Amino acid sequence: MPSMLGDTAAFQIDMAQLPPQAAALITRLQQHVQTQAREIAWAHAKLEKVNFELARLKRWKFGARTEAMTAQQRALFQDTLAEDEASLQAQLAELQRGLPEAPKTPKAPPRKPRRQALPEHLERVEHRHEPENTSCPTPECGRPMQRIGEDISEKLDIVPAKFFVHRHIYGKWACRCCQQIRQEPAEPDVVDGGIPASGLVAHTLISRFVDHLPYYRQEPINARSGVHTPRSTLAAWSGAGGAKLEPLYEAHRRFILSCRVLHVDETPVPLLDPGSGKTKKAYVWAWARSHHDPHPGVIYEFCLGRGSQYPMTFLAGKGPPCPEPPWNGTLITDQYAGYNAVLDAKVYPQRRSAACAAHARRYFEELSRGGNSASAVATEALQRWARIYRAEAAFAEMDHDNRRHARQQLSKPLWDEFEVWLKLQRTQVIDGSKIAGAIDYSLNAWKALTLHLDDGTVVIDNNLVERQIKPWKLGAKNWLFVGSELAGQRAAVVMSLVQSAKLNGLDPWAYLRDVLARIHAHPSHRLDELLPHRWRPS
């Protein structure tokens, strides 16, 4: 008898004495049992982690009133607690029982692309304007006039958010002779036992993470339509919705890391420290696929710090039960020292560092307004940067090979001339001055700044990922702070998917509503079909 599941060593079977087919069958069974044992061990570890988070959350919840917080801080903290608890309860339920199979539900029709003219898919309400009297006004004539055409003008109008109710009626069928009853099983919900449909949960998430409306603002907005949705209820819906999206977030992370050229940037966000009633600094790391990649996407990671251990962990790959190799490729950064360990050529020979030209340019831009000798040097440097960027703009629509060839022919001479000019100017400025620092920044990073000249897939700057950081800064002005680490991670899950949907030209609400409605019954091995770049409404 084996001592544990998957332990095949205790079975004394002489495989050589068995027929080849039986030996092969036994080998496959042993491998299957070992795989199941690893999956069960992983599930137990995950269950233990969720139970620990839930217990800690309850300690915070019942001790929150004694903490040194303002009334507004306490209210926002209670929202976060409701989100966290709902998220953990949803994760716990998923771990304790498998995802239920459910029939697919009808989805919204595909959204047409935006245009300058009023979108064609909008409902048109016609208002006919005809003269009361269509007889000729000339006294001598007075005959009926003929209609020869019409002029049309369109005015855009709106009806505020309209709530409606889905009534699911499950008929009961009985056999009188066999005493059997038959009824369709209930469709799974985003919130188990709750009232919100996927569209309402998606609307709440979009309002929170795209429109940056805290729950205390959403509550009165919904109340204007006569629907009572307490802020704690909205928070619970968001927590449950975020938990449902976590498997898709993991699939999205694998998709982002499949790109050989990555952009990365980080930004601080305030995180509430319940014990002190104050906030501390946490960080959101943004990882984006290259601007030249045909399938754009961005993923966020909420971390407690800015140290090199966070990008190292993100790029290190994963072990069982779903092993992933470490990421290799070109990483475009702003030359922050925290990336040095990730790009150490001795440890990671297949990784390359590319620097952001926009960062190098900004040093000169700040100095160009001084009105002194340093500003004259900075102004000429900006003119040289402008020539480089004009050449780069001409290559935007080329494929990778043609872009590399064009850069070698047109951009490389500009960079070579720029390098000679910078070295000459460096000999003429005072050590320790601002202009010396600007020149040194470019010269010290010259190899990384010019890496794109030899690779058509690499972008000249890091502006793409910096634009993806802005929604977090806008959100922080409205949220004031992130209520907990779990809340920050949940925000990263939702915002990664909705921002990637926007990058792919999708309506984030339509995308999120459809995904939340389908993810219950969608096969796990085909989860990639729900990623923003592959999503098609059912």
C-alpha positions, 0 to 999 in steps of 0.5 A: 500500500503506498504511503501517500497519493502518488507514491508509486515506489511501494508497489513492487512491480517488475515492469519487464515481466509485463506485456508492453501495453500493460507496462505503458498503461501502468506508467501513464497511470503512475504519471497521472496519479503523481500529477494529481498529487501535485495539484492537490498539494497546490490546492491545499496550499492555496486554501490555507493561504485564503483561510489565513487572509480571511482570518486576518481580514476579520481581525481588521474588520472587528478592530477597525473602529478602535484605529486612529482614522478619520470618518472618511478614512473609516468609511473607505476602509469599510468599503475595502473590507467588504470587497476583500471579504467577498473576494476571499469568500468567492475564492474559497468557494471556488477552491472547495468546489469545482466551477459549475457547468452552465449553458451559455447565455445570449450576449450583446451584439458586437460594438461598432468602432467609434467615428466622428459622425454619430454612431450608426448603431444608436437608436434613431427617434424620428421627428417629422416637421412638415408645413401645416398647409402644403398648398401654394401660398401664391393667391393666384395659384393655391394648387397642392405642392409636391414634396421634392426632398428633405433636410436632416439634422441629428441631435445627440441625446441621452437617457440616464442609466436604465436599470431592468430586471432579468426574470428567470423562470424555471419550469417544473415538469413531473411524471405522475406515474414515476413520481419524477420531477425535472427542472433546468438547473439554475444558471450560475451567478457572478455573485452567488445568491446575489441579485446583480447580473453580469452587466451590473457587476461590470458597470460597477467595476467600470465605474470604479476602475475606469471612471474612478467613481468611489462607491459612495458616489455610485450609491446616489447615482443609482438611487436617482433611478430608484435602485437602492445599492448601499456602498457595502453592497457595491463593494461586495459585488466588485470583490466577487467580480474581481475574484472571478477574473483572477484566472483570466488575469493569470492567462493575460500575464502569460500572454504579456510575457510571451512578447520578446520586447517589454516596456516597464514602469512603476508609480507610487500609490498611497496604501492605507496602514490600518494600525496607524490611521495613515497611508504608506507608499506602495507601487504599481508596476506596469508591463506592456507589450511593444508598440510595434507588436500587433497585439497590444496589452498591459498588465499591472502588478500591485507591490508593497515596494520598489525594490529589484525583487519585484521585477525579478519575481515577475520575470522569473517564471513559475514552477509546478503545477503550471511551470513557466520558463524565465522571460528573456528578451529586450526590456525598455526602462527608464534606467532606474537602478532597480532594474539592474539586477534583472538585466545583469548580463552575467546572470541573464545573458539572453536579456537586453536593456533598452533605454528610453530616449524621452527620459534622456531628452527631458533633461535637456528640455528642463534646462532649455528655459534657463536663458544662459549658456546651459540653455543654449546647449540644451536648445541645440540638443533638443533640435538634434532630438527633434531630427531623430524623432522625425526620422523615427516617425517616418518608420512607424508603419514599416515592418520590423526588417524594413524599419531596422534597415531604414534606421541604419540608413537614416537614423544611425548617422544622426545618432553618431553625429549626436554622440560626437557633439555631446562628447565635445560639449562635455569637455566645455561644461563644468563638472557637477553642473546640470547640463553636465548631468544631462549630457552624462545621462545620455552618454552613460546609457548610449548603448541602451539608447541606440539598441533600437537601431539594430532591432526593428522590434524595439521602440525608441522610448518608453512613452507607451507604458507611461501612458498606461500609468496615468489611469492609476494617478487619476484614480488616486485623486478620487480614491485617495488611497488603496484600502489594503494590499488585497484591494490593490491586487484586485484593482490590478486584475480589473485594470489590466483587463479593461486597459488592454481592452481599450488598447484593442479598441473594445468597449470595456463595459461590453467586454467585461460584461460578456466575460463575466457572463461566460467565464463560469462555463468556459473551459479552462484550457480555452481561457485565452479566448477571453483575453482582450486581443482574442475576445469575440462576443458570443 
